[in-house]
Each structure stands twice: as structure tokens, then as C-alpha cells.
Amino acid sequence: MTAPSPERPPVLLPQDTSRIVGREAQRLNIAAARLVADAVRTTLGPKGMDKMLVDPLGDITVTNDGVTILREMRIEQPCAKMLVEIAATQEREVGDGTTTAVVLAGELLANAEQLLDRNIHPTVITRGYRLAAEHAQEALAMIARPVRIEDHTLLSQIAMTAMTGKGIEQAREHLASLAVRAATAVAHRDGDRAAVDRSAIKLERAVGGRLEQSEILSGLLIDKERANPGMPGAVANARIALIDTPLEIRNPEINASISITDPRNLQGFLDMEEQMLREMVERVAASGATVLLCQKGVDDLAGHLLAKRGILCLRRVRKGDMERASAATGARIVADLGDLTPDALGRAGEVVGMDIGDASMTILRGLPGVRAATILVRGSTEHVVAEAQRALEDAIGDVSAALVSGRVVAGAGAPELEVARAVQAYAATLTGRERLAVRAFADAMEVVPRTLAENAGLDPIDVLTELKGAHGKGLTWAGVDVSTGKVMDAWDAGVLEPLSVKTRALASAVEVATLILRIDDVIQAGKPDAVNGPPDGMFGE
């Protein structure tokens, strides 16, 4: 066997494979992640700006919600996608703090790049970041204060903080009260803390009216009207049936044709279809159901027959609404009408149709299962209503996170500066190159108050100098007042955030930063443009 020639190294990868190695790979990955952070950085804080997102169909979304922006941007660069993933995870787990997590991750990577330029090994940087993160979490836990389900004032301040900067300030107090009432309505005590089922809170939009006309409805609101006008508009002491099968003649799953040569046979064929529909309706009626929620379609004839039986039916109900109705009424979702027995039914005190604006909806009240709440969000235009809904989702997420963790901190950049001070003090106790990484971590924490100042049109250097001086004097909750540019006590000002939002954002940022720093080789086949780095390889066409 002949050894390969040293002048011509062996080819290991296919011809269409793109490969970037070493420092170049690290540089491009960090640059891509920083571009993502810069894309949402201007939206942070009460004075943050909005983004207009236009999809391929021309639909417009105007928002400053971090996870919405990142989701709609259709990012393709692999490392940039990691930041999108941490934003989605942050939203799913605690409901807010997505922009903070992404901005922190971008700043950690920016500071790490300076250390890489000084020939500090990525392993040393990641080890220093993990050590600093442990002390940062401890510092946050030390300054946090307790919150209980009875503390409605604190919970309202948390909700208002979450909605600040969303363009709905004129109705902020009213919407915050709705968020608190909804979260506490579905919460139950779990020892010293509370457990909140956020899935039991539903937000429905109605274009028309003012934001101040938004209201909370006790029960489950379903954006569907009765399938036939002859059905009852209200049913008391309802017995609810939930089915995931159509009340119509199914199309065959294979290609088939029916040939009728004698016109007399046509009526027989139609009679057979009608008989099949009658048998379906009879099975529903035999179960004792007075209200039927169907996830699939309902034939017009079946709707007429249900109306004659006095059964109220909603068709093409969304899967999420079916699951909520199952949890709230105790009904079991059945996929075969043969399984629709009396013990599969749920109950509701009342099922009523109602007109909201131009839409007809149905509400289920008096539910025996888990407590449910529906917030009806009103607004003058679709864009206003959509942004108000996103703001309420953040507010409900923050209130729920505060109740679950039972701990809260002030905002306005105060906790980040307090953490930065604690980590800097810890860095002074270290020797070796990890000390540089820990200091870089502490400097990165200052990006939050600095960004708040920049987005408010303030001088970030002056603001940070004043804030550091205040924290040096022991003022734990000294934060930036974006309206005046002065230092304020964020706790007394009612700028509050759940501890879990801060701790999760910090943990997510550190995890993705260390993951990206450890990549020194990017190999991709078939789509070389996807890894060529920003800006050309970052976003989809």
C-alpha cells in the first residue's frame, strides 16, 4: 500500500462540502450570534423600538417582542439558530425575558472574542464563565424578595413592568389587573408557593373597541358559533361531548369511483348517505349529550338533525380548545362514536353563544374541572390587538413565574449591576487566566443597563457611572430611570420582575455562549452558503 503523497493530502469529505476551521470558525460563529443579539437589542426596555416584519404573503407584524421577531426572521445560520432556540425555550418555560437572554449571550460572546484575540483558550473562557455564572446565581438569590398569591399590588407591578414599552401604556393598569386576576384564578397553593396552569388561561382577540374594554371572562371562550341556526343559543346544565371524528361522510382513503347507471339507484345512494348521518346523530343523542364539540367537520344535514334533537354543536374546534374543554369539563375526547358513552361526557353549568364585535363565539361557564379563565382582548385594529395579546402573554408569564418561584427582584438594570459587582469581587480572589474570563462575564452583565440607557437616548457612560456609584454605596435597587436619565430606586418605583426570569435568562445565555465558544470546526455538506458567515449566510431569502 502506497502512502499518500505529502504534496497532495488525502480528500476526506465530498466535493460539495464546506468546512471552516480554527479561529475563522470561531470568529464567524460569534459574529453571527452577535448579529442576532443586535437585531433585538434596540427593542429592550420601556423606550425600546419596534420592528416591522413582513412575511412572503405580505402580512405585517409590528412588535418589539423578542421571540416573535426572531421566529419571523427565518434565521438560517447554524449558530445564530442556537440563540433563537434559547429565546423559544425562555418563552416556553418562564414566559418572558427572551430579549435579555439573547442580548446577554451576544455580549458574553463579544467579550470572549477579545480574550480569544489575546490567545486565551476557549476552554479557559468557558470554565471562567461557568464559575462566574454560579456566583451570579447566588447573588441574585441573595437579593430576591418573597412574593405571595395575596400580594396583588406586587403582582400588578410585575405585570405592568412586563407590558411596559409594548405601545399599550394607556391601558397598562387595566390589562395588568386582568393578567393578575387570570393568573390567580387558575393558581392553587403548593406549600409556601403556588402552582399555575398557564394553559388554563386563554386569550381571544376581538377587533373593535378600545384596549380599556378588554375584559376577563369566567369560563372557557371558544371562537366558534353553533353549526346550525336552529340549535339552542344557550344550554343550562350542559352535558358536553368531545369528538375527534367528522359527522359527515368520509372520502375513501384510496382512489375510488361510483358508477350509477339507473337513475332510480341514485336516490337509493342518497338515502344510504342520509341513513349513515342519522345513525351518527343517533349515537350522539343516545349518549345523553346536550352540547357537542367536534374537532372535524359536521355535515349540514347532521347539523339539522342535531338541531331537531336540541343539541348545540360547534364544529372545527381547534385542538387546543378541545384539550382545554376536556380539562375544564371532565369530558374525554373520543375518536370513534362507538366510544361515546355517558361516562365520556363532561359537564358545564351553562353553554351560551355570544356576539363579540363582528364575531360570534361560545362560552362554557360553571366548569367543574380545573379553573379556567379567558381574557378577551379588544383594540381598534388587528395590529393593536395582536401586540396587546403578546403583552398580556408576557404579563401572565411573569405573574405565573413569580407565583411559582415565590421570589421577585427589581428591574431597570439594578440586579444586573448588583451581580456584576458580586462577580467582580469574586474575580479578585482568583489567580490564573480564569480570572480574565470572570471579569469579562461581569462586564457583560452591564449590557442590560447600558442598553436601557442607549435605547432611551441617554449617555450610557454617564448613566453607568452614576449607577455604579449608587451600588457602591449599598443601594441594591438603584436602576436607571429612562424618562429622566437619573438613578432611581427600582423597587420603590414598582419596576419588578420574577427571579426565575432573570435566573433562566442568565443560565440560557451562559449555556449557548459556552456551546458556541467550544466550536472550532464547522462542516456542512450541500449548502455551503449557510455557513459562510454573516451577513450573506445569516438570513433566509
C-alpha positions in Angstrom: 0.0 0.0 0.0 1.5 3.3 -1.1 1.4 6.2 1.4 -0.3 9.4 0.2 1.9 12.0 -1.3 2.8 14.8 1.1 2.3 17.3 -1.8 -1.4 16.2 -2.2 -3.2 15.5 1.1 -6.0 12.9 1.1 -9.5 14.1 0.4 -11.8 13.2 3.4 -15.0 15.0 2.5 -17.3 15.1 -0.5 -16.6 17.8 -3.1 -19.7 19.9 -2.2 -18.8 20.1 1.5 -18.0 23.4 3.1 -15.6 23.4 6.0 -14.4 26.3 8.2 -11.9 25.5 11.0 -10.0 27.1 13.9 -10.1 30.8 14.7 -12.0 31.6 11.5 -14.9 29.3 12.5 -15.0 30.9 16.0 -15.0 34.4 14.5 -17.8 33.7 12.1 -19.9 31.9 14.7 -19.5 34.7 17.2 -20.3 37.3 14.5 -23.5 35.5 13.5 -24.6 35.3 17.2 -23.8 38.9 17.8 -25.9 39.9 14.7 -28.9 38.2 16.2 -28.4 39.9 19.5 -28.0 43.3 17.8 -31.2 42.7 15.8 -33.3 42.6 19.1 -31.1 44.8 21.3 -32.9 48.0 20.3 -36.2 46.6 21.5 -35.1 46.2 25.1 -36.7 48.4 27.8 -39.5 50.9 28.1 -38.1 53.0 25.3 -37.3 50.1 23.0 -38.2 50.4 19.3 -40.5 48.2 17.3 -39.7 46.0 14.3 -41.9 45.7 11.3 -41.9 42.1 10.0 -43.4 41.3 6.5 -43.8 37.7 5.6 -43.8 36.3 2.0 -47.5 36.8 1.7 -47.3 40.5 2.6 -48.8 40.1 6.1 -47.3 42.7 8.5 -46.4 42.2 12.2 -45.3 45.2 14.2 -43.8 44.2 17.6 -40.9 44.5 20.0 -41.4 41.1 21.4 -38.0 39.3 21.1 -39.2 35.8 20.4 -41.7 36.9 17.8 -39.0 38.9 16.0 -36.6 36.0 16.0 -39.2 33.5 14.9 -40.3 35.6 12.0 -36.8 36.4 10.8 -36.3 32.9 9.4 -32.7 32.7 10.5 -30.6 30.0 8.8 -27.0 30.3 10.1 -26.5 27.3 12.5 -25.0 29.2 15.5 -27.5 32.0 15.1 -30.3 29.4 15.3 -29.0 28.5 18.8 -29.9 32.0 20.0 -33.3 31.6 18.5 -33.7 28.3 20.4 -32.8 29.8 23.8 -35.3 32.6 23.2 -38.0 30.0 22.4 -37.1 28.0 25.5 -37.1 31.1 27.7 -40.6 31.9 26.4 -41.9 28.4 26.9 -40.5 27.9 30.4 -41.0 31.4 32.1 -42.9 33.4 29.5 -40.6 36.4 29.3 -37.0 37.6 29.3 -36.3 36.4 25.8 -34.6 39.7 24.7 -32.5 39.8 27.8 -31.3 36.2 27.3 -30.2 36.9 23.7 -28.6 40.2 24.4 -26.6 38.7 27.3 -25.5 35.8 25.2 -24.3 38.2 22.5 -22.3 40.3 25.0 -20.7 37.3 26.6 -19.5 36.2 23.1 -18.3 39.7 22.3 -16.2 39.8 25.4 -15.0 36.2 24.8 -13.8 37.2 21.4 -11.5 39.8 22.9 -10.0 37.1 25.1 -9.6 34.8 22.1 -7.6 37.6 20.4 -5.3 37.6 23.5 -4.7 33.8 22.9 -6.9 32.7 25.9 -8.0 29.2 25.1 -11.8 28.7 24.7 -11.8 26.0 27.4 -10.4 28.5 29.9 -13.0 31.1 28.9 -15.9 28.6 29.3 -14.6 27.4 32.6 -14.4 31.0 33.9 -17.9 31.8 32.6 -19.3 28.8 34.4 -17.6 29.8 37.7 -18.9 33.3 37.3 -22.4 32.1 36.5 -22.6 30.1 39.7 -21.7 33.2 41.8 -24.1 35.3 39.7 -27.0 33.0 40.5 -26.1 33.1 44.2 -26.0 36.9 44.1 -29.5 37.0 42.5 -30.9 34.6 45.1 -29.5 36.7 47.9 -31.1 40.0 46.8 -34.5 38.5 45.8 -37.6 39.1 48.0 -40.6 36.9 48.6 -44.0 37.3 46.9 -47.3 35.5 47.7 -50.5 35.0 45.9 -52.2 37.6 48.2 -49.7 40.3 47.2 -51.9 41.7 44.4 -50.1 45.1 44.4 -46.7 43.4 43.8 -48.2 41.1 41.2 -49.8 44.1 39.4 -46.4 45.9 39.3 -44.8 42.8 37.9 -47.4 42.6 35.1 -47.1 46.3 34.3 -43.3 46.0 34.1 -43.7 43.2 31.6 -46.0 45.3 29.4 -44.0 48.5 29.6 -42.7 49.5 26.2 -45.3 47.5 24.3 -47.2 50.5 23.0 -50.2 50.0 25.2 -49.2 52.2 28.1 -52.6 54.0 28.1 -54.3 50.8 29.2 -51.4 49.2 31.1 -53.0 49.2 34.6 -56.3 47.8 33.3 -54.6 45.0 31.3 -52.2 44.3 34.3 -55.2 43.8 36.5 -56.7 41.3 34.0 -53.4 39.4 33.9 -53.2 39.1 37.7 -56.9 38.1 38.1 -56.5 35.4 35.4 -53.2 34.0 36.9 -54.6 33.9 40.4 -57.9 32.4 39.3 -56.1 29.3 37.9 -53.5 29.2 40.7 -53.6 26.9 43.7 -51.3 26.7 46.7 -48.4 24.3 46.7 -46.8 24.6 50.1 -45.3 28.1 50.5 -45.6 28.7 46.8 -48.3 28.5 44.1 -48.7 26.3 41.1 -50.2 28.0 38.0 -51.5 26.2 34.9 -50.9 28.8 32.2 -52.7 26.6 29.6 -55.9 27.2 31.5 -55.7 30.9 30.6 -56.9 31.6 27.1 -56.5 34.9 25.2 -59.1 35.7 22.5 -58.9 38.7 20.2 -61.8 40.9 19.0 -61.1 43.8 16.7 -63.2 46.8 17.5 -63.5 49.0 20.6 -60.7 50.2 22.9 -58.0 48.4 24.8 -59.7 49.6 28.0 -62.7 47.5 27.0 -60.8 44.3 27.3 -62.3 42.0 29.9 -61.8 38.7 31.7 -64.5 36.1 31.3 -65.0 33.4 33.9 -65.1 30.2 31.9 -63.8 28.9 28.5 -64.5 31.1 25.5 -64.4 29.3 22.1 -64.1 31.2 18.9 -66.9 29.2 17.2 -70.6 29.6 16.7 -73.3 27.0 16.6 -73.2 24.9 13.4 -76.9 25.4 12.7 -79.1 28.4 13.4 -81.9 26.1 14.6 -79.7 24.9 17.5 -80.4 26.3 21.0 -78.4 29.5 21.8 -77.9 28.5 25.4 -77.9 25.2 27.2 -78.1 25.0 31.0 -76.7 22.1 33.0 -74.9 21.0 29.8 -73.5 17.5 29.2 -70.5 18.0 27.0 -69.3 15.5 24.3 -65.9 16.0 22.7 -65.3 14.1 19.5 -62.3 14.0 17.1 -64.1 12.4 14.2 -66.2 14.1 11.5 -70.0 13.9 11.4 -70.0 13.6 7.7 -69.5 11.0 5.0 -65.7 10.4 4.8 -64.0 10.4 1.5 -62.3 7.0 0.8 -58.6 6.8 1.6 -57.9 5.3 -1.8 -58.9 6.4 -5.3 -62.4 5.1 -6.0 -65.3 5.9 -8.2 -69.0 5.1 -8.0 -70.9 4.4 -11.2 -74.7 4.6 -11.3 -76.4 3.5 -14.5 -80.0 3.6 -13.3 -81.4 6.9 -12.1 -83.6 5.0 -9.6 -80.4 3.9 -7.9 -79.3 7.5 -7.3 -82.0 8.1 -4.7 -81.1 4.9 -3.0 -77.5 6.0 -2.8 -78.5 9.4 -1.3 -80.8 7.6 1.1 -78.0 5.5 2.3 -75.8 8.5 3.0 -78.6 10.1 4.9 -79.1 7.0 6.9 -75.4 6.9 7.8 -75.6 10.5 9.1 -78.8 9.7 11.0 -77.0 6.9 12.8 -74.1 9.1 13.7 -76.5 11.7 15.2 -78.4 9.0 17.0 -75.2 7.8 18.7 -74.5 11.3 19.9 -78.1 11.7 21.2 -78.0 8.2 22.8 -75.0 9.2 24.9 -77.1 11.9 26.6 -75.0 14.8 25.3 -76.7 18.2 25.0 -73.6 20.1 23.7 -71.2 18.6 21.1 -67.7 20.0 20.3 -66.4 18.4 17.1 -62.8 18.9 16.1 -63.6 17.9 12.5 -66.4 18.9 10.0 -70.1 18.5 10.5 -72.4 17.9 7.5 -75.2 20.4 7.1 -77.8 17.5 7.3 -76.1 16.3 10.5 -76.3 19.8 11.9 -80.0 20.0 11.1 -80.7 16.6 12.7 -78.7 17.7 15.9 -80.8 20.9 16.0 -84.0 18.9 15.9 -82.7 16.9 18.9 -82.0 20.2 20.7 -78.2 19.6 20.7 -75.9 22.6 20.4 -72.9 21.7 18.2 -69.6 23.6 17.5 -67.6 22.3 14.5 -63.9 22.5 13.6 -63.0 23.4 17.1 -59.2 23.9 17.5 -57.2 21.1 19.1 -56.0 23.4 21.9 -59.6 24.4 22.7 -60.6 20.7 22.7 -57.9 19.9 25.2 -58.9 22.9 27.4 -62.5 21.8 27.3 -61.5 18.3 28.3 -59.6 19.5 31.3 -62.2 22.0 32.3 -65.4 19.9 31.9 -64.0 16.4 32.6 -65.1 15.1 29.2 -63.0 12.6 27.3 -62.1 13.3 23.7 -63.2 10.3 21.7 -62.1 9.4 18.1 -64.8 6.8 17.5 -68.5 7.5 18.0 -68.8 3.9 19.3 -66.8 5.1 22.3 -69.1 8.0 23.1 -70.8 6.7 26.2 -72.4 8.6 29.1 -69.2 8.2 31.2 -67.2 10.0 28.4 -69.3 13.2 28.8 -68.3 16.3 30.8 -70.4 18.9 32.5 -70.8 22.7 32.4 -73.2 24.9 34.3 -74.1 26.8 31.1 -73.0 27.0 27.5 -74.0 30.3 25.8 -73.5 31.8 22.4 -72.5 35.5 22.4 -71.7 38.1 19.8 -68.4 40.0 20.3 -67.9 42.7 17.8 -68.5 41.1 14.4 -67.7 37.6 15.7 -70.0 35.0 17.2 -68.4 32.9 19.9 -69.5 30.4 22.6 -68.6 30.4 26.3 -68.6 27.5 28.7 -69.3 28.6 32.3 -69.6 26.8 35.6 -66.9 24.3 34.9 -66.2 21.5 37.4 -62.7 20.7 36.3 -59.6 22.9 36.6 -60.3 26.5 36.9 -60.2 28.3 33.6 -60.1 32.0 32.6 -60.5 33.7 29.2 -59.2 37.2 28.5 -61.0 39.0 25.7 -58.5 41.4 24.2 -60.1 44.4 22.3 -58.5 47.0 20.2 -59.0 49.4 17.3 -57.0 47.4 14.7 -55.7 43.9 14.2 -52.1 45.1 14.8 -53.0 46.8 18.1 -54.9 43.8 19.3 -52.1 41.4 18.3 -49.5 43.4 20.2 -51.8 43.8 23.2 -52.2 40.0 23.2 -48.4 39.5 23.2 -48.0 42.0 26.0 -50.6 40.1 28.0 -48.9 36.8 27.4 -45.7 38.3 28.8 -47.5 39.7 31.8 -49.3 36.4 32.5 -46.0 34.6 32.1 -44.2 36.9 34.6 -47.0 36.8 37.2 -47.1 33.0 36.9 -43.3 32.7 37.2 -43.4 35.0 40.3 -46.0 32.8 41.9 -44.3 29.6 41.1 -40.8 30.7 42.2 -42.2 32.8 45.1 -39.3 35.3 44.6 -39.0 38.7 42.9 -36.4 41.3 42.1 -36.4 44.8 40.9 -35.7 45.7 37.3 -34.3 48.8 35.5 -30.8 47.2 35.3 -30.4 47.1 39.1 -30.0 43.3 39.5 -27.5 43.0 36.7 -25.3 45.7 38.2 -25.5 44.0 41.6 -24.5 40.7 40.0 -21.6 42.5 38.2 -20.3 43.8 41.5 -20.5 40.4 43.1 -18.7 38.7 40.2 -16.0 41.3 40.1 -15.4 40.8 43.8 -15.2 37.0 43.2 -12.7 37.6 40.3 -10.4 39.4 42.7 -10.0 36.2 44.7 -8.8 34.2 41.6 -5.5 33.7 40.0 -4.7 32.4 36.6 -6.4 33.1 33.2 -9.9 32.2 34.5 -9.8 35.5 36.3 -9.9 37.3 33.0 -13.0 35.3 31.9 -14.8 36.0 35.2 -14.1 39.7 34.7 -15.3 39.5 31.1 -18.5 37.9 32.5 -19.0 40.8 35.0 -18.5 43.3 32.2 -21.1 41.6 30.1 -23.7 41.9 32.8 -23.6 45.7 32.4 -25.0 45.4 28.9 -28.6 45.5 30.2 -28.4 48.9 32.0 -26.2 50.2 29.2 -28.8 49.1 26.6 -31.7 50.6 28.6 -29.8 53.9 28.6 -28.9 53.8 24.9 -32.5 52.9 23.8 -33.8 55.9 25.8 -31.3 58.3 24.1 -29.2 58.7 27.2 -25.4 58.7 27.5 -24.6 55.2 28.7 -21.3 56.1 30.2 -22.8 58.8 32.4 -25.7 56.5 33.4 -23.4 53.6 34.2 -21.1 55.8 36.2 -23.9 57.1 38.4 -25.4 53.6 38.8 -22.1 52.1 39.9 -21.6 54.8 42.4 -25.1 54.2 43.9 -24.5 50.4 44.1 -21.1 51.1 45.7 -23.0 53.0 48.4 -25.1 49.9 49.1 -28.2 50.9 47.1 -29.1 47.4 45.9 -32.1 48.5 43.8 -30.5 51.5 42.1 -31.7 51.4 38.5 -31.9 53.8 35.5 -35.0 56.0 35.2 -35.3 56.1 31.4 -37.6 59.1 31.5 -35.2 61.4 33.4 -31.8 59.7 33.0 -31.3 59.7 36.8 -30.8 57.0 39.3 -34.0 55.7 40.9 -34.9 53.0 43.5 -36.4 50.5 41.1 -38.3 48.6 43.9 -40.0 51.8 45.2 -40.8 52.7 41.6 -42.6 49.4 41.1 -40.3 48.1 38.4 -40.4 44.4 39.4 -39.5 41.1 37.7 -39.7 37.5 38.7 -36.5 36.0 40.0 -36.9 33.0 37.7 -37.0 35.2 34.6 -33.5 36.6 35.5 -32.0 33.3 36.5 -33.3 31.4 33.5 -32.1 34.2 31.1 -28.7 34.2 32.7 -28.4 30.4 32.6 -29.6 30.2 28.9 -27.1 32.9 27.9 -24.2 31.2 29.5 -25.1 27.8 28.1 -25.4 29.0 24.5 -22.2 31.2 24.8 -20.1 28.3 26.1 -21.5 26.0 23.5 -20.6 28.3 20.6 -17.2 29.0 22.0 -16.3 25.4 22.0 -16.9 25.0 18.3 -13.7 25.2 16.2 -14.8 23.3 13.1 -17.9 23.8 11.0 -18.6 21.1 8.4 -21.7 21.3 6.2 -22.5 19.4 3.0 -24.7 20.5 0.2 -25.4 24.1 1.4 -22.1 25.9 1.7 -23.7 29.3 1.7 -25.4 28.5 5.1 -22.1 28.5 6.9 -20.2 31.2 5.1 -21.0 33.6 7.9 -22.8 36.9 8.2 -24.3 38.8 6.6 -24.9 36.7 3.5 -25.4 33.4 5.2 -27.4 34.5 8.1 -30.9 35.1 6.9 -33.1 33.1 4.5 -34.1 34.6 1.2 
